[in-house]
Amino acid sequence: MLVNGSGDGIMNIPAILYHGLPLDLSMSGYLTIIPALILIASIWLKSEFVARIFNVYYIIILLSIAIVTVVDIVVYPYWGFHFDSTVFLYLQKPKETFASASVLEMFVGLFSILLFFFVAYLGYIYAIRKQVIKLEIPKSIWKTSVILLLLAGALFLPIRGGVTVSTMNVGKAYFSDNMFLNHAAINPEFNLMYSFFKSDNFASQYQFFDKAEASVLFDSIMYQPESDSVQHLLNTNRPNIIFFILESFSANVALDSIVAPNMSRFAKEGILFSNFYANSFRTDRGLVSILSGYPAHPTVAIMKYPQKTESLPTIPKALKDTGYGSMSFYYGGDADFANMRSYFVGACGISDVVSDKEFPLAQRMTKWGVPDDPLLERVYSEITTKEQSFPFFKLILTLSSHEPFDVPVTQFDVPFLNAVHYTDKCLGSFVDKLRVTPLWDNTLIIFVADHAMQSYPVGIKNNEPERFRIPMIWTGGAVKQPKNISDFGSQKDIAASLLSQLGVKYQDFKFSKDLLGEGRKFAFYSYVNGFTMTDSTGTVTYDNDRQSIIRQSGNPQLEKDAKAFFQTMYLDLGSR
């Protein structure tokens, strides 16, 4: 019986098998590539020779599968995650690695591996080898070659997971807010292979100072004294929260009253954070910065490491712990893209994921999926007609302002502006409809971009602050009064700022600062391989490729502060 101390039993097995099937098929596709190529070559070779090659290949593969599967079963109860490439770091000291295992456990493990291999090899002998021995040279060599090549090429589909924009990743198997069930659905061989391509020794990178000095500098940067004079922006500490993450909404466009009249209106009606920045230039990084208060690393996206993201604190989980219910994530695109599902389901605890596959085919009108209009119609309909557990938390990621900007308006010559204008119109309609419902008075609506548009306006370098400035606006009936907050901040500060307003502890968000609290405020972001820190005293930009400062003004201390902050980011990533 499948049990992990949570009452989940055998009834979960069908769901586990169903959601794990894509990874199983993908791994099968990878393992079939070499046999497929050998089969093509068999057209010109004797069957006995082909059979010997098959024997060697299947002995190696089946033994490897047996070892990985059994070891995975053994280590999972201790580690809480699947056997992956990190184990090879431990194997550098085999004595310590096996110190916890008894002689009996090692014997049972070895016996299980041999038994697994023996049974699998018998299956190969009777199901595959017998057929290989019967192979004969075909009458039409070229016709057979073409057919076999086409069949081999078809392995692309299970390996990649289809023809959508997302490729196969571990997150495809995530379906539950019970992490054990998600892990049970993951193919251990695929997980190991995947980890080899994603692993790195992050903690050893970007060591500007010794760890003790970096720690002291980081603590001084993040210090925020407790105060009873924190501004209270809301008229309730338990509002319903509708959280919009807007694709590519740069501040210079989102706050333009002609391009985005509704966003401009919301900024005047609600609370505008006017010196606010994205932490990165990609959606996968921006999502983690926003929801986990975790700064973005330029060389890697932590979202691609489910094992690491599961250790992150998140706003949704913090809210769930305080009584928030009816948590949902809405996205018109593929929720498996860039491992998003594993993050939302596993780290955030949001099991209700509504993505492109939940919409009729007729509404998936763009390359990326469902445009923002039908997406927001779905959100509004479910919020107002489906039974909700109050207070609720709804997270919406828009996509119409993503390239290629395929939207049904032609208001501007620049496609990006058309797309922003279209999404702005959809947002305005959504808010105006919600405004006349009973939900309005106790609802907080948050608008923030995932990142700024990197190709607009033309002429701004990819590391300049204006390239990363984005809007953050709080509106809704739960907001006390309009306000402009000009303190510097970035996406990583949303967690502390929001949770502080709700009276929820946020100490686990070590990189996040309360923008309404006392102390120093700053914005930090990373670009392709560099980083910037900016505040009211100055700006510094350091390029890791050049290993030098490329922009500096004002306070010279910012250089040390920025380097210490960046170094701590990688030390933390390596420790997860």
C-alpha positions as CSV (number, residue, x, y, z in Angstrom):
1,M,0.0,0.0,0.0
2,L,1.3,3.5,-0.9
3,V,1.5,5.4,2.4
4,N,3.6,8.3,3.5
5,G,2.0,9.1,6.9
6,S,-0.7,11.2,5.3
7,G,-3.5,8.7,4.7
8,D,-2.9,8.5,1.0
9,G,-3.2,4.9,0.0
10,I,-3.8,2.6,-2.9
11,M,-6.5,4.8,-4.4
12,N,-3.7,7.2,-5.6
13,I,-1.9,4.6,-7.7
14,P,-3.9,5.2,-10.9
15,A,-3.3,9.0,-10.7
16,I,0.4,8.4,-10.0
17,L,0.7,6.0,-13.0
18,Y,-1.2,8.4,-15.3
19,H,0.8,11.5,-14.4
20,G,4.1,9.6,-14.4
21,L,3.5,8.1,-17.9
22,P,5.0,11.0,-19.9
23,L,8.3,10.6,-18.1
24,D,8.2,6.8,-18.5
25,L,7.6,7.2,-22.3
26,S,10.3,9.8,-22.6
27,M,12.9,7.6,-20.8
28,S,11.8,4.6,-23.0
29,G,12.3,6.8,-26.1
30,Y,15.8,7.7,-25.0
31,L,16.7,4.0,-24.3
32,T,15.2,3.0,-27.7
33,I,17.4,5.3,-29.8
34,I,20.5,2.9,-29.9
35,P,18.4,-0.2,-30.6
36,A,16.6,1.7,-33.4
37,L,19.9,2.6,-35.0
38,I,21.2,-0.9,-34.6
39,L,18.0,-2.2,-36.2
40,I,18.6,0.0,-39.2
41,A,22.1,-1.2,-39.5
42,S,20.8,-4.8,-39.3
43,I,19.6,-4.5,-42.9
44,W,23.2,-5.0,-44.0
45,L,24.4,-7.2,-41.1
46,K,24.0,-10.9,-40.2
47,S,21.3,-11.5,-37.5
48,E,23.8,-13.3,-35.2
49,F,26.1,-10.3,-35.1
50,V,23.2,-8.0,-34.4
51,A,21.9,-10.2,-31.6
52,R,25.4,-10.1,-29.9
53,I,25.3,-6.3,-30.0
54,F,21.8,-6.3,-28.6
55,N,22.9,-8.6,-25.8
56,V,25.7,-6.3,-24.7
57,Y,23.5,-3.2,-24.9
58,Y,20.6,-4.7,-22.9
59,I,22.9,-6.2,-20.3
60,I,24.3,-2.7,-19.6
61,I,21.0,-0.9,-19.8
62,L,19.0,-3.4,-17.7
63,L,21.7,-3.6,-15.1
64,S,21.8,0.2,-14.9
65,I,18.1,0.4,-14.5
66,A,18.1,-2.3,-11.8
67,I,20.7,-0.4,-9.8
68,V,19.1,3.0,-10.1
69,T,15.6,1.7,-9.3
70,V,16.6,-0.3,-6.3
71,V,19.0,2.3,-4.9
72,D,16.2,4.9,-5.4
73,I,13.8,2.8,-3.4
74,V,16.4,2.4,-0.6
75,V,17.5,6.0,-0.3
76,Y,14.2,7.8,-0.8
77,P,12.9,7.2,2.8
78,Y,16.1,8.8,4.1
79,W,16.6,11.6,1.7
80,G,13.0,12.6,0.9
81,F,13.9,13.0,-2.8
82,H,14.9,10.8,-5.7
83,F,18.4,9.4,-6.3
84,D,20.1,12.0,-8.5
85,S,23.6,13.1,-9.6
86,T,24.4,14.6,-6.2
87,V,25.0,11.1,-4.9
88,F,28.2,11.0,-6.8
89,L,29.6,13.8,-4.6
90,Y,29.0,11.4,-1.7
91,L,30.7,8.5,-3.4
92,Q,34.0,10.4,-3.2
93,K,33.9,9.1,0.4
94,P,32.4,5.6,0.1
95,K,33.1,4.7,3.7
96,E,30.9,7.5,5.0
97,T,28.3,7.0,2.2
98,F,27.6,3.4,3.3
99,A,28.2,3.8,7.0
100,S,24.5,4.0,7.7
101,A,23.7,0.8,5.9
102,S,23.7,-2.5,7.8
103,V,25.2,-5.7,6.3
104,L,21.7,-7.1,6.0
105,E,20.5,-4.0,4.1
106,M,23.4,-4.2,1.7
107,F,22.8,-7.9,1.1
108,V,19.0,-7.4,0.5
109,G,19.8,-4.5,-1.8
110,L,22.3,-6.5,-3.9
111,F,19.9,-9.4,-4.1
112,S,17.1,-7.1,-5.2
113,I,19.3,-5.7,-8.0
114,L,20.3,-9.1,-9.3
115,L,16.7,-10.3,-9.1
116,F,15.4,-7.2,-10.9
117,F,18.1,-7.7,-13.6
118,F,17.4,-11.4,-14.0
119,V,13.7,-11.0,-14.5
120,A,14.2,-8.0,-16.9
121,Y,16.8,-10.0,-18.9
122,L,14.5,-12.9,-19.3
123,G,11.9,-10.6,-20.7
124,Y,14.5,-9.3,-23.2
125,I,15.4,-12.9,-24.2
126,Y,11.9,-13.9,-24.9
127,A,10.4,-10.7,-26.2
128,I,13.3,-9.1,-28.2
129,R,16.2,-11.4,-28.8
130,K,14.2,-14.2,-30.4
131,Q,12.8,-11.7,-32.9
132,V,16.3,-10.3,-33.6
133,I,17.7,-13.7,-34.4
134,K,14.9,-14.2,-37.0
135,L,15.9,-11.0,-38.9
136,E,16.6,-11.5,-42.6
137,I,17.9,-9.1,-45.3
138,P,14.8,-7.4,-46.8
139,K,13.9,-7.6,-50.5
140,S,13.8,-3.8,-50.7
141,I,16.7,-2.5,-48.7
142,W,16.1,1.2,-49.4
143,K,12.3,1.1,-48.8
144,T,12.9,-0.7,-45.5
145,S,15.6,1.8,-44.6
146,V,13.3,4.8,-45.1
147,I,10.5,3.2,-43.0
148,L,12.9,2.4,-40.1
149,L,14.4,5.9,-40.3
150,L,10.9,7.4,-40.0
151,L,10.0,5.2,-37.1
152,A,13.3,6.1,-35.4
153,G,12.6,9.8,-36.0
154,A,9.2,9.3,-34.3
155,L,11.0,8.7,-31.1
156,F,11.3,12.5,-31.0
157,L,7.7,12.7,-29.8
158,P,7.8,10.7,-26.6
159,I,11.4,12.0,-25.8
160,R,10.4,15.6,-26.1
161,G,6.9,15.1,-24.8
162,G,5.0,16.2,-27.9
163,V,5.4,19.2,-30.2
164,T,4.4,22.0,-27.8
165,V,6.8,24.8,-26.7
166,S,7.7,22.9,-23.5
167,T,10.1,20.1,-23.4
168,M,10.0,17.1,-21.1
169,N,11.0,17.8,-17.6
170,V,10.5,16.4,-14.1
171,G,7.7,18.9,-13.4
172,K,5.4,17.1,-15.9
173,A,4.7,14.5,-13.2
174,Y,3.6,16.9,-10.5
175,F,-0.2,16.8,-9.9
176,S,-0.7,17.0,-6.1
177,D,0.0,19.2,-3.2
178,N,1.2,16.0,-1.4
179,M,4.9,15.9,-2.4
180,F,5.2,12.2,-1.8
181,L,2.6,11.5,-4.6
182,N,4.5,13.8,-7.0
183,H,7.7,12.0,-6.2
184,A,6.1,8.6,-6.7
185,A,5.1,9.6,-10.2
186,I,8.6,10.5,-11.2
187,N,10.6,8.0,-13.3
188,P,13.8,7.5,-11.3
189,E,15.9,6.9,-14.4
190,F,14.6,10.0,-16.1
191,N,15.2,12.0,-12.8
192,L,18.8,10.8,-12.7
193,M,19.5,11.7,-16.3
194,Y,17.8,15.0,-15.9
195,S,19.9,15.9,-12.9
196,F,23.2,15.3,-14.7
197,F,22.3,18.1,-17.2
198,K,21.2,20.4,-14.4
199,S,23.7,20.0,-11.7
200,D,26.5,22.3,-10.7
201,N,28.5,23.3,-7.7
202,F,26.8,26.6,-7.2
203,A,28.2,27.3,-3.7
204,S,31.8,27.6,-5.1
205,Q,30.9,30.2,-7.7
206,Y,31.3,34.0,-7.4
207,Q,33.3,34.0,-4.1
208,F,34.2,37.7,-3.8
209,F,34.9,37.5,0.0
210,D,35.5,34.7,2.5
211,K,32.2,33.3,3.8
212,A,32.4,35.0,7.2
213,E,32.9,38.4,5.7
214,A,30.2,37.9,3.1
215,S,27.8,36.8,5.9
216,V,28.5,40.0,7.9
217,L,28.0,42.2,4.9
218,F,24.8,40.4,3.9
219,D,23.3,40.7,7.4
220,S,24.0,44.4,7.5
221,I,22.3,44.8,4.1
222,M,19.2,42.9,5.1
223,Y,19.0,44.3,8.7
224,Q,15.5,45.7,9.3
225,P,14.7,46.9,12.8
226,E,11.3,46.0,14.3
227,S,8.9,48.9,14.5
228,D,5.4,49.6,15.5
229,S,5.1,52.4,13.0
230,V,4.8,50.2,9.8
231,Q,2.3,51.8,7.4
232,H,-0.9,49.8,7.1
233,L,-2.1,49.9,3.5
234,L,-5.1,47.6,3.9
235,N,-8.4,47.8,5.8
236,T,-8.3,44.1,6.7
237,N,-5.5,41.6,7.4
238,R,-7.3,38.7,5.7
239,P,-8.4,39.9,2.2
240,N,-9.1,37.7,-0.7
241,I,-6.0,38.0,-2.9
242,I,-6.1,38.0,-6.7
243,F,-2.4,38.1,-7.9
244,F,-1.7,39.0,-11.5
245,I,1.8,38.4,-12.9
246,L,1.9,40.3,-16.2
247,E,4.0,39.1,-19.0
248,S,6.8,41.6,-20.0
249,F,5.0,44.7,-18.6
250,S,7.8,47.3,-18.5
251,A,7.0,50.3,-16.3
252,N,7.5,52.8,-19.1
253,V,4.7,51.1,-21.1
254,A,2.4,49.8,-18.3
255,L,2.1,53.3,-16.8
256,D,1.5,55.0,-20.1
257,S,-2.0,56.3,-20.0
258,I,-2.4,55.9,-23.8
259,V,-1.0,52.4,-24.2
260,A,-2.3,51.1,-20.9
261,P,-5.1,53.4,-19.7
262,N,-6.5,50.9,-17.2
263,M,-3.2,50.1,-15.5
264,S,-2.6,53.9,-15.3
265,R,-6.0,54.2,-13.7
266,F,-5.3,51.5,-11.2
267,A,-2.0,53.2,-10.2
268,K,-3.9,56.3,-9.3
269,E,-6.8,54.5,-7.5
270,G,-4.5,52.2,-5.6
271,I,-1.0,51.9,-4.3
272,L,1.8,52.4,-6.8
273,F,5.4,51.2,-6.0
274,S,7.2,53.7,-8.3
275,N,10.8,52.6,-7.9
276,F,10.2,48.9,-8.4
277,Y,12.4,46.4,-10.4
278,A,12.3,42.9,-11.7
279,N,15.0,40.6,-10.3
280,S,15.7,39.0,-13.7
281,F,14.9,38.9,-17.4
282,R,13.0,35.6,-17.6
283,T,9.6,34.4,-16.5
284,D,10.8,31.3,-14.6
285,R,13.2,33.4,-12.6
286,G,10.7,36.1,-12.0
287,L,8.0,33.8,-10.7
288,V,10.3,32.5,-8.0
289,S,11.5,36.0,-7.0
290,I,7.9,37.1,-6.7
291,L,6.4,34.1,-4.8
292,S,9.4,33.0,-2.8
293,G,11.2,36.3,-2.2
294,Y,14.2,34.6,-3.8
295,P,16.6,36.6,-6.0
296,A,17.2,35.4,-9.5
297,H,20.6,33.8,-10.5
298,P,21.8,34.9,-13.9
299,T,23.3,31.6,-14.9
300,V,20.6,29.2,-13.7
301,A,16.9,29.1,-12.9
302,I,16.2,27.3,-9.6
303,M,12.8,26.4,-11.0
304,K,14.5,23.7,-13.0
305,Y,15.6,21.9,-9.8
306,P,12.4,20.7,-8.1
307,Q,14.4,19.3,-5.3
308,K,15.7,22.8,-4.5
309,T,12.4,24.7,-5.1
310,E,10.6,22.4,-2.7
311,S,12.8,23.8,0.1
312,L,11.9,27.4,-0.7
313,P,9.3,29.3,1.3
314,T,6.4,30.7,-0.8
315,I,3.7,33.2,-0.3
316,P,0.9,30.7,-1.1
317,K,2.1,28.2,1.5
318,A,2.5,30.9,4.1
319,L,-1.1,32.0,3.4
320,K,-2.4,28.5,3.5
321,D,-0.8,28.1,6.9
322,T,-2.9,31.0,8.1
323,G,-6.2,29.7,6.8
324,Y,-6.3,30.8,3.2
325,G,-8.2,28.3,1.0
326,S,-9.3,27.9,-2.6
327,M,-5.9,28.4,-4.1
328,S,-5.7,28.3,-7.9
329,F,-3.2,29.1,-10.6
330,Y,-4.4,30.2,-14.0
331,Y,-2.3,30.3,-17.2
332,G,-3.3,30.3,-20.8
333,G,-0.2,28.5,-21.8
334,D,1.5,25.2,-21.0
335,A,1.9,24.9,-17.2
336,D,4.7,22.4,-17.8
337,F,6.9,24.9,-19.6
338,A,10.2,25.5,-17.7
339,N,9.1,23.2,-14.9
340,M,6.5,25.6,-13.7
341,R,4.0,22.9,-12.6
342,S,6.5,21.4,-10.1
343,Y,7.0,24.8,-8.6
344,F,3.3,25.8,-8.3
345,V,2.2,22.4,-7.1
346,G,5.2,21.3,-5.1
347,A,6.7,24.5,-3.6
348,C,3.6,26.7,-3.6
349,G,1.1,24.0,-2.7
350,I,-1.4,25.0,-5.4
351,S,-3.0,21.8,-6.7
352,D,-5.7,23.6,-8.8
353,V,-3.7,24.4,-11.9
354,V,-5.7,25.6,-14.9
355,S,-3.7,25.8,-18.1
356,D,-4.2,25.6,-21.9
357,K,-5.4,22.0,-21.8
358,E,-8.4,23.0,-19.6
359,F,-9.7,25.3,-22.4
360,P,-11.5,24.3,-25.6
361,L,-9.3,23.8,-28.6
362,A,-11.0,26.8,-30.3
363,Q,-9.8,29.1,-27.6
364,R,-6.1,28.1,-28.0
365,M,-5.7,30.7,-30.7
366,T,-2.0,31.6,-30.4
367,K,1.3,29.8,-30.4
368,W,1.5,30.1,-26.7
369,G,-2.0,29.1,-26.0
370,V,-5.2,30.9,-24.8
371,P,-5.2,34.7,-25.1
372,D,-5.8,36.8,-22.0
373,D,-9.5,37.6,-22.7
374,P,-10.8,34.1,-22.4
375,L,-8.3,33.4,-19.6
376,L,-9.7,36.2,-17.5
377,E,-13.2,35.3,-18.4
378,R,-12.5,31.9,-16.9
379,V,-11.0,33.4,-13.8
380,Y,-13.9,35.8,-13.2
381,S,-16.5,33.0,-13.8
382,E,-14.9,30.6,-11.4
383,I,-14.4,33.3,-8.7
384,T,-18.0,34.5,-8.9
385,T,-19.9,31.2,-9.5
386,K,-17.9,28.4,-8.0
387,E,-18.0,27.8,-4.3
388,Q,-14.9,29.3,-2.6
389,S,-13.2,28.8,0.7
390,F,-12.6,32.3,2.1
391,P,-10.3,34.0,2.1
392,F,-9.0,32.7,-1.3
393,F,-5.8,33.2,-3.2
394,K,-5.9,33.3,-7.0
395,L,-2.7,33.5,-9.1
396,I,-2.9,34.5,-12.8
397,L,0.0,34.6,-15.3
398,T,-0.9,36.4,-18.5
399,L,0.7,35.6,-21.8
400,S,-0.7,37.8,-24.6
401,S,2.1,40.4,-24.3
402,H,4.7,37.6,-25.0
403,E,6.3,37.5,-28.4
404,P,5.0,37.1,-31.1
405,F,2.3,39.5,-29.7
406,D,-0.5,37.8,-31.6
407,V,-3.5,39.9,-30.3
408,P,-6.8,41.0,-32.0
409,V,-6.0,44.8,-31.9
410,T,-4.0,47.1,-34.1
411,Q,-3.9,50.3,-32.1
412,F,-0.1,50.9,-32.5
413,D,2.6,50.3,-35.0
414,V,4.7,48.5,-32.5
415,P,3.3,44.9,-32.0
416,F,4.5,44.9,-28.3
417,L,2.4,48.0,-27.6
418,N,-0.6,46.4,-29.2
419,A,-0.2,43.4,-27.0
420,V,0.1,45.5,-23.8
421,H,-2.9,47.5,-24.8
422,Y,-4.9,44.3,-25.4
423,T,-4.0,42.8,-22.0
424,D,-4.7,46.1,-20.3
425,K,-8.2,46.2,-21.8
426,C,-8.8,42.6,-20.5
427,L,-7.6,43.6,-17.1
428,G,-9.8,46.7,-17.0
429,S,-12.8,44.6,-17.9
430,F,-12.0,42.1,-15.3
431,V,-11.6,44.7,-12.5
432,D,-14.7,46.7,-13.5
433,K,-16.9,43.6,-13.4
434,L,-15.5,42.5,-10.1
435,R,-16.0,46.0,-8.6
436,V,-19.8,45.6,-8.6
437,T,-19.7,42.2,-6.9
438,P,-19.9,41.5,-3.1
439,L,-16.3,40.2,-3.3
440,W,-14.8,43.6,-4.0
441,D,-14.8,45.2,-0.6
442,N,-12.6,42.4,0.9
443,T,-10.4,41.8,-2.1
444,L,-6.8,42.9,-2.8
445,I,-5.6,42.8,-6.4
446,I,-1.9,42.9,-7.0
447,F,-0.4,43.6,-10.4
448,V,3.3,43.0,-11.0
449,A,5.3,42.1,-14.1
450,D,7.4,38.9,-14.4
451,H,10.1,41.0,-16.1
452,A,10.4,44.0,-18.4
453,M,10.4,43.7,-22.1
454,Q,14.0,43.2,-23.2
455,S,13.6,44.4,-26.8
456,Y,11.6,47.6,-26.1
457,P,12.4,50.4,-26.2
458,V,15.3,50.0,-28.6
459,G,18.6,51.4,-27.6
460,I,18.6,50.6,-23.9
461,K,21.4,48.2,-22.9
462,N,20.4,44.8,-21.3
463,N,22.0,45.8,-18.0
464,E,20.6,49.3,-17.5
465,P,18.1,49.9,-14.6
466,E,15.4,51.2,-17.0
467,R,15.5,47.8,-18.7
468,F,14.4,46.2,-15.4
469,R,11.9,48.7,-14.0
470,I,8.4,47.3,-13.8
471,P,5.1,48.3,-12.2
472,M,3.7,47.0,-9.0
473,I,0.2,48.1,-8.1
474,W,-2.1,47.1,-5.3
475,T,-5.8,47.9,-5.8
476,G,-9.2,46.6,-4.8
477,G,-11.7,47.3,-2.1
478,A,-9.2,46.1,0.6
479,V,-6.9,49.0,-0.1
480,K,-7.4,51.9,2.4
481,Q,-6.5,54.8,0.1
482,P,-4.3,55.7,-2.9
483,K,-0.6,56.1,-2.2
484,N,2.7,56.3,-4.0
485,I,5.6,54.4,-2.4
486,S,8.8,55.6,-3.8
487,D,11.2,53.5,-1.8
488,F,13.5,51.2,-3.9
489,G,12.5,47.6,-4.1
490,S,12.3,44.5,-6.4
491,Q,10.3,41.4,-6.8
492,K,12.0,39.6,-4.0
493,D,10.6,42.1,-1.5
494,I,6.9,41.3,-2.3
495,A,6.8,38.4,0.1
496,A,7.9,40.3,3.2
497,S,5.9,43.4,2.3
498,L,2.6,41.5,1.6
499,L,2.9,39.1,4.6
500,S,3.8,42.0,6.9
501,Q,0.6,43.7,5.9
502,L,-1.3,40.6,6.7
503,G,0.4,40.1,10.1
504,V,2.1,36.9,8.9
505,K,5.7,36.0,9.9
506,Y,8.1,36.2,7.0
507,Q,11.5,35.4,8.6
508,D,11.9,32.3,6.3
509,F,12.2,34.7,3.3
510,K,15.8,35.6,4.0
511,F,16.3,37.7,0.9
512,S,13.1,39.7,1.2
513,K,12.6,43.1,2.9
514,D,9.4,44.8,4.0
515,L,9.1,47.9,1.8
516,L,6.8,49.5,4.4
517,G,9.1,48.8,7.3
518,E,12.1,50.7,8.7
519,G,15.7,50.5,7.4
520,R,17.5,50.6,4.1
521,K,15.6,49.8,0.9
522,F,17.3,48.8,-2.3
523,A,16.6,47.1,-5.6
524,F,18.7,44.2,-7.0
525,Y,18.6,42.4,-10.3
526,S,20.7,40.1,-12.4
527,Y,21.1,40.2,-16.2
528,V,22.8,37.6,-18.5
529,N,25.9,37.3,-16.4
530,G,26.1,40.2,-14.1
531,F,24.1,42.1,-11.5
532,T,23.1,45.6,-10.3
533,M,22.2,47.1,-7.0
534,T,20.5,50.5,-6.9
535,D,19.0,52.6,-4.2
536,S,18.6,56.3,-3.2
537,T,22.4,56.7,-2.8
538,G,23.6,55.3,-6.1
539,T,23.9,52.4,-8.5
540,V,26.5,49.8,-9.2
541,T,26.6,47.2,-12.0
542,Y,29.2,44.4,-12.0
543,D,29.8,42.2,-15.0
544,N,30.9,38.6,-14.2
545,D,32.3,37.9,-17.7
546,R,34.4,41.0,-17.6
547,Q,35.0,40.6,-13.8
548,S,34.8,44.4,-13.4
549,I,32.3,47.2,-12.6
550,I,30.7,48.6,-15.8
551,R,28.6,51.3,-14.1
552,Q,28.9,53.1,-10.8
553,S,27.5,56.3,-9.4
554,G,27.1,57.6,-5.9
555,N,27.8,55.5,-2.8
556,P,31.0,53.4,-3.3
557,Q,29.9,51.0,-0.6
558,L,27.3,49.6,-3.0
559,E,30.1,47.6,-4.7
560,K,30.8,45.5,-1.7
561,D,27.2,45.2,-0.7
562,A,26.2,44.0,-4.2
563,K,29.0,41.5,-4.4
564,A,28.2,40.1,-0.9
565,F,24.5,39.8,-1.8
566,F,25.2,38.1,-5.0
567,Q,27.7,35.7,-3.4
568,T,25.2,34.8,-0.7
569,M,22.6,34.0,-3.4
570,Y,24.9,31.3,-4.8
571,L,25.9,30.0,-1.4
572,D,22.2,29.6,-0.6
573,L,21.5,27.9,-3.9
574,G,24.3,25.5,-3.4
575,S,23.1,24.6,0.1
576,R,19.5,23.6,-1.1
